[in-house]
Amino acid sequence: MDFLHNPVGGDSMEEFDIDDLEPEAKEYLQKAGSLQKTPIERLAHMNTPAIEIYKENGIDLYSEPLEIAVCAQHNNGGFAVDKWWQSNIPGTFVIGEMAGTHGVKRPGGSALNAGQTGGLRAAQYIVNVNGCELPDYSDVQSDIDKQLSDIVACLEGYKNSSGFVPGKVLEEIRSRMTKSGGHIRELNDAGQALKDAVELYKSIGVKGFSVKDKQSMIGAIQAEHLALTSVGFLKAVVELLAQGSGSRGSHLVLSEDGVEIHADVIDKATGKPLKFKPENQALRSSILHIEYDESSPDLFRSETVKLRPAPTDRKAFEPAWQDYREGKIYS
C-alpha cells in the first residue's frame, strides 16, 4: 500500500479525484475532515497512531510502501451455545468470538457487541440459576484428584529426549493450516491435510515432546492443544466442502469446472485461469456441528443441524416484565 501517492489506474482511467468517489466513501472522508491531497496526509489527520505504530516497527510510511498479505484473522464459527451463551458442557459459557454466534456474514465490530452481550447474559444466568455461593465439589474430589494426576503424568511424559520439538510441531501446524485451511480451499487438499493432522496428533500421544526447560514445556502444551484444534478445524472444512458448500464468507473454493476468477489469475500447474465454485446458498439454513470423538477415525464426528428459528413470541410489557421478575426467563 503506497500512502505517498493517490491510486493510479490504467490508460483508460482519469487521474484520481476525491470528488469521483462513491457517495458513501466521500461522505465518510468529509465527516472525518480527511480531504487532504495525499493518502498519507489523510491518514495522519484521521489516525496518526497508526503511522507511529509502523514507525516503531521500522516502517516509515512517509518514505516507503507498506507490504500487505492475506491474514486468516476471522473464524466465522466457534463453540455452539444456547441463548444464554452456555455450551453443551453444563456450567461452561463461551462468549465473544469463541462462540459461534456471528454467522458467515458478520458485520465488522460484532465481536465487541457479542462479548458485551454474551458476558452480561451469562452473568445473569449464572447468578439467577446457580446463585452466588461457590459450588461444593467434595463429593467428586477423588475424580478431580485423578484428573490432576493424569495431567501431571502427561506433562512428565513430555520429558522424552526422542520426542517432538515443540517449535517444529507448531511450525508444521501453521504451515498446514495456511496452505489448506486459509482463504483458498480445495476438497482433496483439505482431506489430505486432515489425515496429516490426525497422524501428527496421534504421534504426539505416542512420542511426547523433547522438553528441556519451563519455556519449552509451555510450547509443548501449546503444540499439543493446537494439533488437536487443527484436526477439528480441518474436519469442519472437509465436511463443509463435501456438502458442496462452495465459496462463502472469506474463503474461495477452487473447482476446475467453476467460474473463472479473472483472466490474469493463473493456475501455475496448468497455465490456465483459476476457477472457483460459487456458494451453495441452500446451506445457509443449516449449521455444521463437529464434536470430539476419540473413537472416530478423524477424532471428530460431524452433524448438520437446522438453524434455530428466531422467536416470534411478542409478549406485552407487563407479562414479560413479570416473567423477568419471577425468573421464568431462565427456565
N, C-alpha and C positions, 0 to 999 in steps of 0.2 A: 504494500500500500504506500503510494507516494503522496505524502502530505504537502509537498512543496509546490506541486502543480495541480491544476484542475484536470479532470478527466479529458483524455484526448481520444477521439474516435477515428474511424477510417476517413477516406477521402469524401465519402458521401455525407458525412456529418459536419455540421457547423461548429464553430468554436463554442465552448461551454459558456452558458449564461444562466445564472440562478433563476432568472425570470421564466426560463423554459421548463423548470421543474414542474412535476405534477403538483396540483394544489395542496395536497396533504403534506408533501415534503417541504414545499416552500413555506407553508404556514408554520410548520414546526421550527424552521430556521428563523422565521420572523419573530415568533414568540420567544425564542431563545436569544434574540438580538445578535444572531450569528450570520450576518450578511457580508462579512469581510471578503476580501479579494481572493485569498488562497485558502486551501483546506487547513493548513497549519495555523493560520490566523483565526479561522473559525473554531478549531479545536481548542486553541488557547483561551478563547473567550468562553466557551462552553464548559471545558473540563481540563483546566491546567494540571491538576494532579495526575491525569493520565500521561501527560508528557513527562512529568517528573518521575513517575514510576519507571518508565522505559529508560530514562536518563540514568537512574540509579543502577540499572542493569546493563549499562554500556551501550544503549541505543539512543542516538540523538536524532529525533525526528526532524530537527531543523537542518540536518545535513545528510541524512540517508533514509532510504525507504525502509518500511517495516516488513520483515518476512512473515508470511502467514501460512498456515497449514490447517487442514481439516482436523478437528478435535472431537472425539466422541464424548461430548460434555453431558448431554441429557440422555437419560434412560426413561422412556415413557411407559415404564412398568413398575413393578415393585411388589411388596407383600400385599396379599388380599386382606382387606379389613372390612368390618361392618360399619354401620352409620356412626358408631362411637369410636372408630379407629382401633377397635380391638381385633387382633388377629385370630386365627383358628387355635392358637395356644391361649387358653383362658388366663387372663391377667396380664397378657403381653400386648402392649399397644404400640403401634407403629405410625408415626406422624411425619409430615413433611414429604420430601421427595422419595423417601424409602417406602412410602405407601403407594399402592397403585391406583391413586385417585385422580391422576392428572388427565389421562386419556392421550391418545396419539396426537390430537390437535390442540394440545395445551397451549394457552397463551403465555407469553413471557411474563415472569413475575408471579406466576401462580404458586410457585414453591413457597414463597413467603406467606401468601394467603393460606396455603394448606398447612403450613407449620403453625401459624397462629390459631386457625380454626381447629385443627386437629388437636393441638395441645389443650385448648380450652375444653373441647368436647370430652377428651379422655379424662381430664382432671375432674370434670363434673360427674362423669360416670363412676370413676373410682371412689370419690367421696360419698356419693349418694347410694351406691350399691355395696361397696366394700367397707365404707367407713374410714375413719382416720387412725384407728388403732393398728399397730404393727401386727402382722399375722404371726400366729404361733406355729412354728414348724417342728415342735418337739416330737410329734408322732411320726415324722418322716426323717428324723435326724440321721438315722442309720443309712437311708438312701442318699442323703446329702453327703455324708462322710465317704460313702463308696464312690460317688461321682468325683469328689475332690481327689480321692486316692487314685482313681483311674487317670485323671488329668495329670497329676504329678508323675505317675508311672509313664505316661505317654511322653511328657517332657524329658524325663530321664532317658527314654529311649532315643531321643534326638542325639544324644552324645555318642554317635557312631562315626568313627573315622572314615568308614567306607560309604557313608550316606550321602545324600544330595547336598550340594552347596546352595543355601537359601537364595543368594543373589542370582545364581544362574537359573534357578527354578522360576523366580519372579520375572526374569527377562524372557524366558520361554513363554510364560503365560501372556505377558504383554505383547510379544510378537505374534502369537497365535490369535489373540483377540483383535489386534489391529488388522490383521490380514483377513480374518474370517467372520468377525463379529462387529465390524465397524460400519461405515456408511455405504459400502458396496458389498453385496452378498450374493451367493450362488449356492444352490442346494447341495450339489456334490461336494463342493469345497467345504461347506459348513458341516456336512456329515462326516468327512474325514477329520476335520478339526475336533469334532465331538469325540470321536474314537480316540484320538491322540490325547485329549484332555482327560478322558476316563482312565486311560492307561497310565498317565502321569500320576493321577491322584491315587490309584491303587498301588503304584510302585512306591509312592511316598509311605504308604502304610506298611510296606514290607521293609524298605531300606532305611527309612527315617532320614535324619539330616546329620550333617557333619557340623556340630556346634562347638565353638571354642570359647565363647565368652557370652556375656549377657546381651550384647548388641546383636550377635548372630542368632541368639535364642529368639529374640523378638522377630528377626527376619524369618526364622523358621516357622513361627506361629503364623505370621502373615502369609507366607508361601503356602502353607497347608490350607488355610482358610480360602485364599484366593484360588487355589487349584480346584477346590470343590465348587466355589462360586462360578468359576469359568465353565465347569461342566453344566451347572444349572442354566446359565445364560445361553450356552450353545444349544442345549436341549430345547429351550424355548424357540431359538432361531430356527432350528431344523424342523420342529413340529409346525411352526407357522408357515415356513416355506413349503413344506409338504402339503399343506392345505391349499396351496395356490394363492397365498396372500398377495403376492406381487409387491410393488414398491409402495411404501406407505410411510408416513411420518418423515423421519430424516434419513431413511436408508433406501438404496436403489438395488433392485434385484435384476441381475443380468439374465438375459434369455436370448438364445440365437434366433428365435422366431418372434422377438418382441418388436418394440418401436425404436427406431433409430434415435439415439440421444442427440447427436449433432454430427455433421459430416466431417468435422475436424477431430472428433474424439475417436481415436483409432485403437482397436484391439491389437496390441503388438504381436500376439500369437498368430493372428490371421491376416493382418494388414487391412481389415475391413472395419467400418464404423461399428462401435459398440451399440448394442441394443438392450433395452430394458423391458421388463414386464410391468404393465400398469397395475394399479391397485385393484384387488378384488373387493369391491365395495360391499358385497354380500356379507363379508366377515365383520363389518362394523357392528353388527348386532350380537356379537359373541366375544367372549374373553377366553384366552388360553391360560389355564392354570397348570403349573407344574408343582410337584410335591416330592420331597426327598423320599426315596425308597431304596434301601441298601440292596434289596433282592433284585432290583431291576437291572438289566444289562447296562443301562445308561446312568444308573444311580438315581434317576428321577423318573416318575411316571407323569403323564400329561392327561389333561381332561379339558374339553371345551364346554363352557357353560354360557347360558344366555345372560344378557345384561339384566340387572335388576331394574324393573320399571320405576320411573320417577313417581313419587307419591301423588295421589290425586285427592287425598282426604284434605279438605279445607274447612276445618272447624271454625266456628265463630270464636271471637276472642275469649269470652267468658269460659266456655267449656275447655278451651285449650289452656287457658291460664290455670284452671283448676287441676287439669292433668299434670301440669308442671309443678304446682304447689304440693300435690299429693305424691309426686314421684312416679306417676304412672308412665311417664315418657321413657323411663329406663327399663321397663319390662319388655 
